[in-house]
């Protein structure tokens, strides 16, 4: 955390700057806690059907593609 002082800074600037740095550090900590929770999630439920979408390709035009085809073989989650 960068707590260096700048030439001619005013006390109210330093106070506000320190509050900002503290808030940013708390936000990073919270993001890490949320990411850790996300990584511990168990697998979700199964989809009732393999949904279809329209995929546009400049060369081939529009084609119908299944959700299971969008992410490649062997992948069971996004």
TARARA-V884559 format. One record per residue. N is the residue number from 1. RES is the residue in three letters. SS is DSSP state (h for helix, s for strand, l for the rest). PSI is psi in whole degrees, 0 to 359 (* if undefined). OMEGA is omega in whole degrees, 0 to 359 (* if undefined). Layout:
# TARARA-V884559
N&RES&SS&PSI&OMEGA + N&RES&SS&PSI&OMEGA
This chain:
# TARARA-V884559
1&UNK&l&129&185 + 2&UNK&l&102&180 + 3&UNK&l&20&181 + 4&UNK&l&152&179 + 5&UNK&l&147&181 + 6&UNK&l&149&180 + 7&UNK&l&135&175 + 8&UNK&l&20&179 + 9&UNK&l&148&180 + 10&UNK&l&151&180 + 11&UNK&h&323&180 + 12&UNK&h&328&175 + 13&UNK&h&313&182 + 14&UNK&h&318&180 + 15&UNK&h&312&180 + 16&UNK&h&320&180 + 17&UNK&h&317&178 + 18&UNK&h&321&177 + 19&UNK&h&318&178 + 20&UNK&h&314&180 + 21&UNK&h&320&178 + 22&UNK&h&318&180 + 23&UNK&h&320&178 + 24&UNK&h&320&178 + 25&UNK&h&318&178 + 26&UNK&h&321&178 + 27&UNK&h&315&178 + 28&UNK&h&317&179 + 29&UNK&h&317&179 + 30&UNK&h&318&178 + 31&UNK&h&320&178 + 32&UNK&h&320&178 + 33&UNK&h&317&179 + 34&UNK&h&317&179 + 35&UNK&h&320&179 + 36&UNK&h&318&177 + 37&UNK&h&318&180 + 38&UNK&h&319&181 + 39&UNK&h&338&181 + 40&UNK&l&0&180 + 41&UNK&l&136&173 + 42&UNK&l&168&178 + 43&UNK&l&146&180 + 44&UNK&l&189&181 + 45&UNK&l&168&178 + 46&UNK&l&145&175 + 47&UNK&l&146&180 + 48&UNK&l&334&180 + 49&UNK&l&164&177 + 50&UNK&l&94&186 + 51&UNK&l&150&179 + 52&UNK&s&144&179 + 53&UNK&s&161&173 + 54&UNK&s&127&179 + 55&UNK&s&131&180 + 56&UNK&s&135&180 + 57&UNK&s&130&183 + 58&UNK&l&323&183 + 59&UNK&l&317&187 + 60&UNK&l&351&183 + 61&UNK&s&225&183 + 62&UNK&s&136&175 + 63&UNK&s&157&177 + 64&UNK&s&133&181 + 65&UNK&s&140&179 + 66&UNK&s&151&176 + 67&UNK&h&318&181 + 68&UNK&h&340&180 + 69&UNK&h&345&186 + 70&UNK&h&334&189 + 71&UNK&l&7&175 + 72&UNK&l&163&182 + 73&UNK&l&147&174 + 74&UNK&l&3&179 + 75&UNK&l&124&182 + 76&UNK&l&4&176 + 77&UNK&l&165&179 + 78&UNK&l&*&*
